[in-house]
Amino acid sequence: MTAAPTIAPATRRVTVYVTLKPTLLDAQGRTVESALRSLGNDDVAHVRIGKVIEMEVAGGSDEQAVRARVVQMCEKLLANPVTESYRIAIEGEKSAR
């Protein structure tokens, strides 16, 4: 007797962009901005440093469910809601929120 083949659930590629809230001083961004300027890039201003998290999430046919799960991940682990903002982009989504 052979086991039934397992079919991987549909997945969606999700990208989460996490940055410090605009009201907070970004010391790392200021340092990078200063370094860029010292290298002759005088046209650079307002550098902010963040992180990009890419993942694949199962349940791709239900975009709202995928988004809800990723929001939960962001609020529990991926972003600090006190100091950071995040934006979620789901591949194939009409408009990223």
N, C-alpha and C positions, 0 to 999 in steps of 0.2 A: 504494500500500500504506500503510495507516494503522497507526500504532504501537498496540500493546495498551494499554488504559488502565492506569495504575498505581494500585494500591490501597494506600492508606496502612495500615501495620500498626497493629493495635490498640495504643492507648497507655493508660497509667494516669497519673493526676495524683498526684504525689508531693510531700509537704511534709516538709522536714527542719528540725528545730528544734535549733539548736546553742547550748549555754550553757557557761559556765565550770564546771569541776568544783566541787562544793559546798565542797571543802576550800580552794579558792583565794579570796583576797580579790578582790571585784569593785569596783574603784575607781570605775568609771563608774556602777555601780549605787548605790554610796554617795553619789556626787555628786547623782544624780537624786533619791535618797531625801531628801537634805538640802534640795534645791530644792523638792521637793513639800511638805516640812514647813514651809519658810519661807513657802509660799503658803497655809498654814493647814490642811494635810492631816496632822494629828497622828496619825491612825489608820493611816498607812502605815508598813510595816516590811519589812525583808529584801528590798529591791528588787534584782533581778538583771537584767542586760542581756544579751541574746543576739542571735541572728540567725535569720531564717526564710528558707528557700530553697524556692521552689516550682518545679516542673518537670514536664514530661510525658516519660514514658519509654516507648519502644516495647517491645512484647512483653507487652502487658497481659494476655493469656490465661494466662501463666505467672507467677503472683504471686511464687513463690519465686525465680524467675530475676530478676525486676524488683528484689526486695528485695536479692538478692546483689549486683547491679550497683550499686545505690545505696549499700550498705555500702562497697563498694570505692571509690566516688566520695568518700564521707565520709572514709575513712581515708587516701586519697591527696591530697585537695585541700580538701574542704569544711570539715573540722574538724581541729584539731590534737589528736591522741590523747593528748598529754602533758598538755595543759591544759584540753581541752574534752570535753564529753559531747554525744552527739547522740541524737535520737529521730526515727524515721521513721514517717510516716503515709501509707499508700497508700489513695487514695480507693476506697471499696467494700470495704475489708478489714474483716474481722470485729472484730479488735482491733489497734490500733496498738502496735508494740513499740518 
